[in-house]
């Protein structure tokens, strides 16, 4: 092979990282511009799971009488809020007073995600426990089935186990009053 062919290949290999860095920079600039215009919300995840059945999963409980699986959610006759949380998650700590304030208005089930059972139980004893059912996903396998991006992450499950709403942001009173409770009221079966 001649020396001009190897020089061209070498230049191409040296240019590839620069082209990649330029593409990443352009994408980052587009994201920042969208945030400034208000058209990009980093918590608004494109959730292709909406209006689909819950994934196939089974969770042990934090206590022997707890835990649930796909069939428990499919058997629902009324909506339930499914919240993935962890004791080590600062936004989870921040949203817990909101969940406690609304626990009598909407059934809530919780999943301790990638957390030691003792730590999750202590967290709920300290912060309060709004959950009627508790699952333990210590290894994070169910979280993968649900497509979690992190915690807290919350799903509104409608009757028959259909996912009707989803967010990857901490729940607030405005979200519960403005979005979740009205949707849950529409989903209740007579």
C-alpha positions as CSV (number, residue, x, y, z in Angstrom):
1,X,0.0,0.0,0.0
2,X,1.3,3.4,-0.8
3,X,2.0,6.1,1.8
4,X,-0.8,8.5,0.6
5,X,-3.4,5.7,1.3
6,X,-2.2,5.3,4.9
7,X,-2.1,9.1,5.4
8,X,-5.7,9.4,4.3
9,X,-6.8,6.6,6.6
10,X,-4.9,8.1,9.5
11,X,-6.5,11.5,8.9
12,X,-9.9,9.8,8.8
13,X,-9.3,8.0,12.0
14,X,-8.1,11.2,13.7
15,X,-11.2,13.1,12.4
16,X,-13.8,10.6,13.8
17,X,-13.5,11.7,17.4
18,X,-13.9,15.3,16.4
19,X,-17.0,14.5,14.3
20,X,-18.5,12.5,17.2
21,X,-17.8,15.3,19.7
22,X,-19.4,17.8,17.3
23,X,-22.5,15.7,17.0
24,X,-22.8,15.4,20.8
25,X,-22.3,19.1,21.2
26,X,-25.0,19.9,18.6
27,X,-27.5,17.6,20.4
28,X,-26.6,19.2,23.7
29,X,-27.1,22.7,22.3
30,X,-30.5,21.7,20.8
31,X,-31.6,20.3,24.2
32,X,-30.5,23.5,26.0
33,X,-32.3,25.7,23.4
34,X,-35.4,23.6,23.9
35,X,-35.2,24.0,27.7
36,X,-34.9,27.8,27.3
37,X,-38.0,27.9,25.0
38,X,-39.8,25.7,27.4
39,X,-40.4,22.9,24.8
40,X,-38.0,20.4,26.4
41,X,-38.8,18.8,29.8
42,X,-36.0,16.4,31.0
43,X,-38.6,14.6,33.1
44,X,-41.0,14.0,30.3
45,X,-40.0,10.5,29.1
46,X,-41.4,9.1,25.9
47,X,-43.1,6.1,27.5
48,X,-44.1,3.6,24.9
49,X,-45.7,1.5,27.7
50,X,-48.8,3.8,27.9
51,X,-52.1,2.1,27.2
52,X,-50.4,-1.3,27.3
53,X,-50.7,-4.1,29.8
54,X,-48.3,-4.2,32.7
55,X,-45.2,-6.3,32.1
56,X,-44.8,-9.8,33.4
57,X,-43.1,-9.6,36.8
58,X,-43.3,-11.0,40.3
59,X,-42.1,-9.3,43.5
60,X,-41.6,-10.6,47.0
61,X,-42.7,-8.3,49.8
62,X,-40.7,-6.4,52.3
63,X,-42.7,-8.6,54.8
64,X,-43.9,-12.1,54.2
65,X,-47.5,-11.2,53.7
66,X,-46.7,-8.5,51.1
67,X,-45.6,-8.6,47.5
68,X,-47.5,-8.7,44.3
69,X,-47.2,-9.7,40.6
70,X,-48.7,-9.1,37.2
71,X,-51.8,-11.0,38.0
72,X,-52.6,-8.9,41.0
73,X,-52.5,-5.8,38.8
74,X,-54.5,-7.4,36.0
75,X,-57.2,-8.3,38.6
76,X,-57.7,-4.6,39.6
77,X,-61.2,-3.2,39.3
78,X,-60.2,0.3,40.1
79,X,-57.0,2.3,39.4
80,X,-53.9,2.1,41.6
81,X,-50.8,4.3,41.7
82,X,-47.6,2.2,41.5
83,X,-44.6,4.0,42.8
84,X,-41.0,2.8,42.6
85,X,-38.9,4.3,45.4
86,X,-35.7,3.8,47.4
87,X,-34.5,4.9,50.8
88,X,-31.3,6.3,49.2
89,X,-33.2,8.5,46.7
90,X,-33.4,12.2,47.8
91,X,-36.4,13.0,45.4
92,X,-38.2,9.9,46.9
93,X,-37.8,11.5,50.4
94,X,-39.1,14.8,49.0
95,X,-42.2,13.2,47.5
96,X,-43.2,11.1,50.5
97,X,-45.2,13.8,52.3
98,X,-47.3,14.3,49.1
99,X,-48.0,10.6,48.8
100,X,-49.0,10.5,52.5
101,X,-51.4,13.4,52.0
102,X,-53.2,11.6,49.1
103,X,-53.1,8.0,50.3
104,X,-56.8,8.1,51.3
105,X,-57.8,9.5,47.9
106,X,-56.1,6.9,45.7
107,X,-54.8,3.4,46.4
108,X,-51.0,3.3,46.2
109,X,-48.7,0.3,45.8
110,X,-45.0,0.7,46.3
111,X,-41.9,-1.0,45.0
112,X,-38.6,-0.7,46.9
113,X,-36.1,-0.5,44.0
114,X,-32.5,-1.6,44.4
115,X,-32.7,-1.2,48.1
116,X,-31.9,-3.4,51.1
117,X,-35.2,-4.5,52.7
118,X,-34.2,-3.3,56.1
119,X,-33.3,0.2,54.7
120,X,-36.6,0.4,52.8
121,X,-38.6,-0.6,55.9
122,X,-36.8,1.9,58.1
123,X,-37.4,4.6,55.5
124,X,-41.2,3.9,55.5
125,X,-41.3,3.8,59.3
126,X,-39.6,7.2,59.4
127,X,-41.4,8.9,56.5
128,X,-44.8,7.2,56.7
129,X,-46.1,4.4,54.6
130,X,-48.8,5.4,52.0
131,X,-48.7,2.0,50.3
132,X,-51.4,-0.7,50.6
133,X,-49.1,-3.3,49.0
134,X,-45.3,-3.3,49.0
135,X,-43.0,-5.2,46.7
136,X,-39.2,-5.6,46.9
137,X,-37.1,-5.3,43.8
138,X,-33.7,-5.5,45.4
139,X,-31.9,-6.7,42.2
140,X,-33.7,-4.3,39.9
141,X,-35.1,-6.9,37.6
142,X,-38.7,-5.8,37.8
143,X,-37.5,-2.2,37.2
144,X,-35.9,-3.3,34.0
145,X,-39.2,-5.0,32.9
146,X,-41.0,-1.7,33.6
147,X,-38.4,0.3,31.7
148,X,-37.4,2.4,34.7
149,X,-34.9,5.2,34.1
150,X,-34.4,5.7,37.9
151,X,-36.4,6.5,41.0
152,X,-38.9,7.9,41.9
153,X,-40.9,6.7,39.0
154,X,-44.7,6.3,39.1
155,X,-47.4,4.6,37.0
156,X,-51.1,4.9,37.1
157,X,-52.5,1.4,36.5
158,X,-56.1,1.2,35.3
159,X,-58.5,-1.6,35.7
160,X,-57.4,-4.8,34.0
161,X,-53.7,-3.9,34.5
162,X,-53.4,-1.3,31.7
163,X,-50.8,1.4,32.2
164,X,-52.6,4.8,31.8
165,X,-50.1,7.4,33.1
166,X,-46.4,7.6,33.8
167,X,-43.8,10.0,35.1
168,X,-40.1,9.8,36.1
169,X,-40.3,12.9,38.3
170,X,-41.2,13.2,42.0
171,X,-45.0,13.6,42.5
172,X,-46.3,16.9,43.6
173,X,-49.7,18.1,44.9
174,X,-50.2,19.8,41.5
175,X,-49.5,16.7,39.5
176,X,-51.8,14.6,41.7
177,X,-54.7,17.1,41.8
178,X,-54.3,18.2,38.1
179,X,-53.5,15.0,36.3
180,X,-53.6,11.8,38.3
181,X,-56.8,12.1,40.4
182,X,-59.0,13.3,37.5
183,X,-57.7,10.5,35.3
184,X,-58.2,7.9,38.1
185,X,-61.8,9.2,38.5
186,X,-62.5,8.6,34.8
187,X,-60.9,5.1,35.0
188,X,-63.1,3.8,37.9
189,X,-65.5,1.1,36.8
190,X,-69.0,1.4,38.0
